[in-house]
Amino acid sequence: MVSHGEEVAFKLSDYCVLKIVKGDITNWSVDGSSDAIVNPANGRMLGGNGADGAIHDAAGPQLRAACYEVPEVCPGIRCPTGEARITPGFNLPASHVIHTVGPIYNAEKNPKKLLENAYKNSLRVAKENNIRYIAFTAISCGIFRYPLDEAASIAIATVKQFSKDFKEVHFVMFSDDSYTMWLNKAKDLPPPPQGRDFSSSPTTTKRGFFMKFWRRLKMRRRLWLTCGVGSIHSNSIRRSNSTPARVSPISATFAVSKFHTAALRFRSELITASSSSSFLSSPAKSSRVVTTVSSMASGDEGAVFNLSDSNVLKILKGDITKWSVDGSSDAIVTIHRAAGPELRAACYQVPEVRPGVRCPTGEARITPGFSLPASRVIHSVGPIYDSDVNPKKSLANSYRNSLRVAKENNIKYIAFPAISCGIYGYPFDEAAVIGISAIKEFANDFKEVHFVLFADDIYSVWVNKAKEVLQKA
């Protein structure tokens, strides 16, 4: 074993080294031409929560477009559980992204076999595409709830089978728990061969950080030149090699220059590295109230609907971790990484209702917001669409219990993402109707209810369903 700070190297063969690294996989690369990161995707391959969402955000919209081109093997599924697909890395430092779908631990008959297949097929696809350096996260160990010790043993044992096919295999772990577990499982491996340099790859060193900083600075300069000058609503500037900068709204009242927005957006990326941010949000409170559904505001203001004479529903395109209204009586529903380690500590203090479970599916809990702009975080667990006995009821309960908890804690402004619509596979149209219908039941209890949605297709579905549901009233 050779250690360089939070990177530890082991020998897999005379030709191959295993590295276990503490860090963010979206920043990882070795040579930018024969390296690939493995994305723990869902079957749709169009982005989701956790590392999947972070990788899509960092790669830019070209990655999502490339994933659309992957043929479906059955309706809505491009990559079945245990299989793998490959795309370019686009704006990522690594040259390629290998997408694989790990098993949901409690929903599969043979999760061990499927997790082995996810690693094996990722390595096979990499080998077929002349990848020499490959980096994994802890597949299925997040919301898919695969036990860390079992997952680490499977991952390392599988990687050893391909030890003659790669120069380096990395596991890049964001959490301390995963990093420590992977180290413990690899400790019996021999040290790497002598006479080779196993220091951190460029993107895991200070030099690498400033290289990345400089690349992004040049990218922002190109965007600023594309945008020109003028005042607009707080916007989303997505990185693209082939298309102009794209502007997306979040607030009807907060106006800044394009140059200033881009500068602040870049600054927030450096400060909040763990957040998959895509635009600068507004801390300002919206004063615009629409009195009829037919006069819905859209375009630069998102979409605004009337719930009652004095209560508003807003559907916004953006990143919920940046959302806030007044910083004292506002709350967002679920988000960990951007809130900082204090949120994790607070969640540990929530009593378990049974071993390992603090918040059952459909229920809700509340904590402070800590480093988030919003004052509170409401934690709710949505259903896994294909494994829940009654996913419709569970999803409705998730929204209702979040709203009840907010009401009990004097929250006047609340923002939701599209619960269960990422890696949990809930169909967008059904989820939108359930979410909006649940909110109607609480129309008189909040000044404003927001949906803050990151993906274009989810945003479009929510706006269309809001028209249908609210026009029936």
Stockholm file with secondary structure:
# STOCKHOLM 1.0

chainA/1-473         MVSHGEEVAFKLSDYCVLKIVKGDITNWSVDGSSDAIVNPANGRMLGGNGADGAIHDAAGPQLRAACYEVPEVCPGIRCPTGEARITPGFNLPASHVIHTVGPIYNAEKNPKKLLENAYKNSLRVAKENNIRYIAFTAISCGIFRYPLDEAASIAIATVKQFSKDFKEVHFVMFSDDSYTMWLNKAKDLPPPPQGRDFSSSPTTTKRGFFMKFWRRLKMRRRLWLTCGVGSIHSNSIRRSNSTPARVSPISATFAVSKFHTAALRFRSELITASSSSSFLSSPAKSSRVVTTVSSMASGDEGAVFNLSDSNVLKILKGDITKWSVDGSSDAIVTIHRAAGPELRAACYQVPEVRPGVRCPTGEARITPGFSLPASRVIHSVGPIYDSDVNPKKSLANSYRNSLRVAKENNIKYIAFPAISCGIYGYPFDEAAVIGISAIKEFANDFKEVHFVLFADDIYSVWVNKAKEVLQKA
#=GR chainA/1-473 SS CEEETTEEEEESSSSCEEEEEESCGGGCCSSSSSEEEEEECCTTCSCCSHHHHHHHHHHCHHHHHHHHTSCCSBTTBSSCTTCEEEEECTTSSSSEEEEECCCCTTTCSCHHHHHHHHHHHHHHHHHHTTCCEEEECCTTCSTTCCCHHHHHHHHHHHHHTTTTSCSEEEEEESSHHHHHHHHHHHTTSCCCCTTSCCSCCGGGSHHHHHHHHHHHHHHHHHHHHHHCSCEEESCCCCCCSSSCCCCCCCCSSCEEEHHHHHHHHHHHHHHCTTSCCCSCCCCSCCCCCCCSGGGCBCGGGCEEEESSSSCEEEEEESCGGGCCSSSSSEEEECCCGGGCHHHHHHHHTSCCSBTTBSSCTTCEEEEECTTSSSSEEEEECCCCTTTCSSHHHHHHHHHHHHHHHHHHTTCCEEEECCTTCSTTCCCHHHHHHHHHHHHHTTTTSCSEEEEEECSHHHHHHHHHHHHHHHHCC
#=GC SS_cons         CEEETTEEEEESSSSCEEEEEESCGGGCCSSSSSEEEEEECCTTCSCCSHHHHHHHHHHCHHHHHHHHTSCCSBTTBSSCTTCEEEEECTTSSSSEEEEECCCCTTTCSCHHHHHHHHHHHHHHHHHHTTCCEEEECCTTCSTTCCCHHHHHHHHHHHHHTTTTSCSEEEEEESSHHHHHHHHHHHTTSCCCCTTSCCSCCGGGSHHHHHHHHHHHHHHHHHHHHHHCSCEEESCCCCCCSSSCCCCCCCCSSCEEEHHHHHHHHHHHHHHCTTSCCCSCCCCSCCCCCCCSGGGCBCGGGCEEEESSSSCEEEEEESCGGGCCSSSSSEEEECCCGGGCHHHHHHHHTSCCSBTTBSSCTTCEEEEECTTSSSSEEEEECCCCTTTCSSHHHHHHHHHHHHHHHHHHTTCCEEEECCTTCSTTCCCHHHHHHHHHHHHHTTTTSCSEEEEEECSHHHHHHHHHHHHHHHHCC
//
